[in-house]
């Protein structure tokens, strides 16, 4: 699950990731914007990792219809490490999926708490 705060999110299967590139871009104070066919889910005025996907995903947003895209950019405090984990996960056979799914709610709550504590 990729997200920007609690309101903008996209469920991206690891198997759909074709490429992941670490590249920081300043995007201003908006949490979500579209640029050149990509949906940017920003935090603290930037995105750091661009994902190219093999199939379109829906990006949920409040008060509007979801956006559909094959390119999503997100913020990351450690973009190179995030890219390495994404690409390793996309290439590895998936075992223990139930354990990972059981941990997701904890990560979701931790992300919400972190986002609420961070100044914009």
N, C-alpha and C positions, 0 to 999 in steps of 0.2 A: 504494500500500500504506500503510494507516494502521497504526500500531503503538504499543504501550506496552511498552517493553523488548523483549526477545527472544521472549517467550512469548505475547503477546496481539497479534493482528493481524486486519485485515480488508482484503480486496481490494475497492476501491471504484472502479468505472469513472467517469471524468470525465463521461461522458454520462449517468450516473445522478444526478448532483448537481442537485437542484431549487433548493436555496437553501443558503447558507452564512452564518452569523451569528457575528460576534466577540462573545463574552460570557464573561468569566471567572467560573467557579464553583469554590469550594473543595469538595473531595470527601473529605478525610481521607487516610489512608495506603494505601488500596487502589488497585491498578493498574486493576482493572476492576470496574464495578458497573452495575447497571441502575437507572434512575430514570425513572419516568413513561413507560415504553416505549422509552426511549433507552438505548443502551449507551455508557457513559462510559469511555474509555481514558485514564486519568489519568497524569500525570507530575508529580513533586514536589508532590503533593497538590492538583492542580487540572486543570481542562479549560478551554480558551479559545475553541474554535470548535465550533459545533453545525452538523452537516450534515443536511439533509433529502434523502432519496433517493427516486427514482421507483420503485425496485424493491428488495426486501429483499436484504441482504448477510449473509453468515455471518461471525461474529466468532469466530476460533479462540482457544481457551484450553486450558491444560494440564489433564489429569486430568478433564475434563468434556466433554460434548457441546458443539458450537459453538452460539452464540446467533444468532438471526436477528432482524434489525431493519431499519427504514427510517430510523432516526435514530441518528447516531453523533456523539459529542463527543470531541475530542482536545485535547491540550495543544499550544501553539505559543508560541515565544519572541516572535514578531511576528504576532499574530493578524490584524491588519488587512491586512498584506501577504500572508499566507497565503490569506485570503479572496479578495483581489483576484486572486491567481494562480489559485486554483481556479476562480473564476467566469470569468476570461478563458480558461482552458483548456477549460472546459466549453462555452463559446460558440464557440470557434474551430474551424475545420475541422482535422482531425488529419492533418498531413503530417510525414514524418520519424519515424514511430513506431518504426522499427527503431533509429534513433539513440538515442531516449529509452530504449527497452528495454535497449539495450547499456549504458547508464549506470546502470541500476537496481541491479545488484549492488554497484557502488561506493558508492552511497548507502546501501544496506542495511548494508554493513560499517561505513561511517562512522557511521551511526546506532547500531549496536551498540557501537562504541568510545565514542561520546559518552555513551550511557546507562550504560556500565560506569564511566566516569570521574566521572559526576555523583553527588553524595551524594543519598540519598533525601530 
